[in-house]
Amino acid sequence: MEIAKYVVTGALVALWASLARGGTYSVPLDGLKGVYSNGDLGPSGKTISVDIGLQFARIDSVGLDIKGTMAPGLWRIRYFPGSPEEEVEILWPFYFYIRNPDSSGGADAEVRYDGAFDIQVPFTRHLTADWSFLNDGRAELQCQLVPPESAPIDIYAAEQVIPFLAGIEDARLVIQGQAVPEPGQTSLVTIVAAALVRRCRGRATSVRTGPC
C-alpha cells in the first residue's frame, strides 16, 4: 500500500498541475464593432460590459486583438488673422479603458493606425499593482476617439472638411493567466483519486508483492 500511496499522490499532483498551468483566454467584444467618427457620421465612443465567464486565480497579462481601419480627417486651418489657409490631416486614435466598476484600478490601451490594421495591443495598468481587479471575470470596457497630442491647438480658425473615420470589424479581449477550476474539474480530481485508490487496493489485496 505504500507504493499505492505514492502512485495516487503522483497522479493527483500531475492532474492539479495541468489545471494550474494556466493558459490564454479569448473573449469576443462584439459590442465594439461599428463605425466611429469625430463628425456626425457615427458615435465617438462606446461603453460595453464584459463577462469573461470565468474567475481567475492569477492574471499575467491582458491584451486586445483588434481588426479594422482608420482614415485621417482633413482640416483647413489659419494660424493667425490674414494668414493663408493650410490643409492638415489629423488622425484620431482609439483609446480603450478597462475597469471593474466594483473595484479600484484599471488599464488602458491605444490604437493609432493609418489604414487597415489587424493587431494585438497590450493593456497597461493604472493605480493598481496587479490584475486582481479582473479576477471575478467581469469588466467594463470603454472605447473612445480622442484628439491626438500632435493636433494643432494654437490656431486662429479651423474648419473640418472631412471627418476622421474609423471602423472596428472584430475585437477580442485576450487574457493570459490561471482560471479558477470549475466544480466539474475539481470533481474530476476526486473521481480519479478514488479510482486510483480502488485500483491499487485491489491489486495490493490480490498480489502482496510488487508495485500496483
C-alpha positions in Angstrom: 0.0 0.0 0.0 3.0 2.3 0.4 3.6 2.3 -3.3 -0.1 2.8 -4.0 0.1 5.9 -1.9 2.9 7.3 -3.9 1.2 6.4 -7.2 -2.0 8.2 -6.2 -0.1 11.2 -4.9 1.9 11.5 -8.1 -1.2 11.2 -10.3 -3.0 13.9 -8.3 -0.1 16.2 -8.4 0.1 15.8 -12.2 -3.6 16.4 -12.6 -3.6 19.5 -10.4 -0.6 20.8 -12.2 -2.4 20.6 -15.6 -5.3 22.6 -14.1 -3.0 25.2 -12.5 -0.7 25.6 -15.5 -3.0 28.4 -16.9 -3.5 29.4 -20.5 -4.8 32.0 -22.9 -8.5 33.0 -22.7 -10.1 35.0 -25.6 -13.5 36.8 -25.2 -15.3 38.3 -28.2 -16.2 42.0 -27.9 -19.0 42.3 -30.5 -20.3 45.4 -28.9 -17.3 47.4 -30.1 -18.0 46.6 -33.8 -19.1 49.5 -35.9 -18.2 52.9 -37.4 -16.7 55.7 -35.4 -16.2 59.3 -36.3 -15.5 62.7 -34.8 -18.2 64.1 -37.0 -21.9 63.3 -37.4 -21.4 60.0 -39.2 -21.1 57.8 -36.2 -20.6 57.6 -32.4 -17.3 58.9 -30.9 -17.3 56.2 -28.3 -18.9 53.2 -26.7 -19.0 51.5 -23.3 -19.8 47.8 -23.0 -20.0 45.3 -20.2 -17.7 42.2 -20.5 -18.5 38.8 -18.9 -15.5 36.6 -19.3 -17.4 33.6 -17.9 -14.5 32.6 -15.6 -12.9 33.6 -12.4 -9.2 33.8 -12.1 -6.7 32.8 -9.5 -4.0 34.8 -11.4 -3.8 37.1 -14.4 -0.4 37.6 -16.0 -1.4 40.0 -18.9 -4.4 41.5 -20.7 -4.4 42.5 -24.4 -6.7 43.4 -27.2 -6.9 41.7 -30.6 -8.5 44.2 -32.9 -9.1 44.4 -36.7 -10.4 47.5 -38.5 -9.4 50.6 -40.4 -8.7 54.2 -39.8 -8.7 57.2 -42.1 -7.5 60.7 -41.1 -9.7 63.7 -41.1 -8.9 66.9 -43.1 -8.9 70.4 -41.6 -8.5 73.9 -43.1 -6.5 75.9 -40.6 -5.4 79.5 -40.2 -2.8 80.2 -37.5 -3.4 83.9 -37.2 -5.6 86.6 -38.9 -4.7 87.2 -42.5 -2.6 84.0 -42.8 -3.2 81.6 -45.7 -5.3 78.6 -45.1 -3.5 75.3 -44.7 -5.0 71.8 -45.1 -3.9 69.4 -42.4 -4.7 65.7 -42.0 -5.3 64.7 -38.4 -5.6 61.1 -37.2 -7.6 60.5 -34.1 -6.5 57.4 -32.1 -8.7 54.9 -30.4 -8.4 54.9 -26.6 -9.5 51.9 -24.6 -10.0 51.7 -20.9 -10.9 48.5 -18.9 -12.1 48.5 -15.3 -14.2 46.7 -12.8 -17.0 49.0 -11.5 -16.9 47.3 -8.2 -13.1 47.8 -7.5 -10.4 50.4 -8.0 -7.8 50.5 -10.7 -7.9 49.9 -14.4 -5.8 49.6 -17.5 -5.7 51.4 -20.9 -4.6 50.8 -24.5 -4.3 52.9 -27.6 -4.7 52.1 -31.3 -3.2 54.6 -33.8 -3.1 53.4 -37.4 -3.4 55.0 -40.8 -5.2 52.4 -43.0 -6.3 48.8 -42.4 -4.9 47.0 -39.3 -5.1 43.6 -37.6 -3.0 43.8 -34.5 -2.8 43.0 -30.8 -2.1 45.7 -28.3 -1.4 45.3 -24.6 -3.2 47.0 -21.8 -1.2 49.0 -19.3 -2.3 49.0 -15.7 -3.1 52.2 -13.7 -3.4 52.8 -10.0 -3.1 49.0 -9.3 -0.2 46.7 -8.7 -1.7 43.7 -10.4 -4.7 42.5 -12.5 -6.8 41.3 -9.5 -9.5 43.8 -10.3 -10.4 41.4 -13.1 -10.3 38.2 -11.1 -14.1 37.9 -10.8 -14.3 37.8 -14.6 -16.4 40.9 -15.1 -15.4 44.3 -16.5 -16.5 47.5 -18.2 -14.7 48.4 -21.4 -14.7 52.0 -22.8 -13.7 52.7 -26.4 -13.3 56.4 -27.3 -11.9 58.5 -30.1 -9.5 61.1 -28.6 -7.8 64.1 -30.2 -4.2 63.3 -30.9 -1.4 65.1 -29.0 0.0 66.3 -32.3 -3.2 68.2 -33.3 -2.6 71.9 -33.7 -4.0 74.0 -30.9 -2.5 77.5 -31.3 -4.7 78.4 -34.2 -6.9 81.4 -35.2 -9.6 79.5 -37.1 -10.2 75.9 -38.1 -12.8 74.1 -40.3 -13.2 70.4 -40.6 -13.6 69.5 -44.2 -13.5 65.7 -44.0 -14.3 64.0 -40.6 -12.0 61.3 -39.2 -13.5 57.9 -39.8 -12.7 54.5 -38.2 -14.2 51.1 -38.2 -13.9 48.1 -35.9 -14.6 44.8 -37.7 -13.6 42.4 -35.0 -12.3 42.8 -31.4 -11.4 40.2 -28.7 -10.1 40.6 -25.1 -7.2 38.3 -24.6 -6.2 37.2 -21.0 -3.2 35.1 -20.1 -3.4 33.6 -16.6 -4.8 30.8 -14.4 -8.5 30.3 -14.2 -10.1 29.0 -11.0 -11.0 25.3 -11.7 -14.7 24.8 -12.2 -16.6 22.4 -9.9 -16.6 19.8 -12.7 -12.8 19.9 -12.8 -12.4 19.5 -9.1 -14.9 16.7 -9.1 -12.8 15.0 -11.8 -9.8 15.1 -9.5 -11.8 13.4 -6.7 -13.1 10.8 -9.1 -9.7 10.0 -10.4 -8.2 9.8 -6.9 -11.0 7.4 -5.8 -10.5 5.2 -8.9 -6.7 5.0 -8.3 -7.1 4.1 -4.7 -9.6 1.3 -5.5 -7.3 0.0 -8.3 -4.2 0.0 -6.1 -6.1 -1.5 -3.1 -7.4 -4.3 -5.4 -4.0 -5.1 -6.7 -2.5 -5.0 -3.2 -5.1 -7.5 -2.0 -4.6 -10.0 -4.8 -0.8 -9.5 -5.2 1.1 -8.8 -2.0 4.4 -8.2 -3.8 5.3 -5.8 -6.4 4.0 -2.4 -7.3 0.3 -1.8 -8.1 
